[in-house]
Amino acid sequence: MQKITLNQNLCVRCGQCTLVCPNRIFLRQNKEDYPACIEEAEQICIACCHCVAACLGKAITIGNVSAGDCLEYDTNTVLRFEHLTHLLRSRRSIRCYSDKPLEDRVIEQLLDVVRWAPTAKNGLPVKWVIINSADKVKELAGLVIDWIKKQPGTEAMAEAWNKGGDPVFRGAPCVIAAYTDDASPLAGWSPIDTAITVETLDICAAAMRLGTCWAGIFVRAAQSSDKQIINKWLGLNDTETIHGGLMIGHIGEVLYQRIPYRPEAPKIWIR
């Protein structure tokens, strides 16, 4: 339950709260009226704070969050479409990393931004485990390899590992794993929420000229019969599940000269 405060001394009756609230907890009969909360407002508020961010008079507080807790929005700094398209088209899955360690502060900067990735009903379920040590990444890769060796048709990966390679994390100095709690009432949305959040992290890393690659085989292993083994190593409990993983680091010797071709996706227009 979220306590909602609407200060009429500050309210300028702009009506923005009635427009942006996803659960329509603010109502007013006409433009001259002050908005008022519906009876069950505090029970159904999801604390997304859209109303706080949109209110012209800074009149709304949700829980302990007021306008002063929100970042200022400047349309002049929004990335232009042509710049965004070039970033998205040029982003590559990197499987060649330098030995240069990734600083903790860089990871903190990235994770600070992805707090704003959309999640179902503003559930914000995604939590993180950061393995920022080449030795520890190698150790985790070994656990994944143990699972891989039990799967059919994985002889090539096992052989590459035995020869000193890393077919799991490709020599990345850092792996960031995203997990959620299965006991959450919104757990059914966890795979989608995590995918959106991890891809937001992925694109932000590309903007910082870092290399990334989705660690799909790690995620599969972390959700397999070996889940308890991997969870214990990661410090998670039995009700927590890894839904996404990203290798990340400074790009190695690979250097792209151009953006690879991609065919157009099939489209169905309904008008």
Secondary structure, DSSP 8 states (H G I E B T S, - for coil): ---EEE-TTT-----HHHHH-TT--EE-SSTTS--EE-TTHHHH-----HHHHH-TT--EEETTB-GGGS----GGGS--HHHHHHHHHH--B---B-S----HHHHHHHHHHGGGS--GGG----EEEEE--HHHHHHHHHHHHHHHTTSTT-HHHHHHHHTT--TTTTT-SEEEEEEEETTSTTGGGHHHHHHHHHHHHHHHHHHTT-EEEE-HHHHHHHTSTTHHHHHHHHT--TTEEEEEEEEEE-B-S---SS-------------
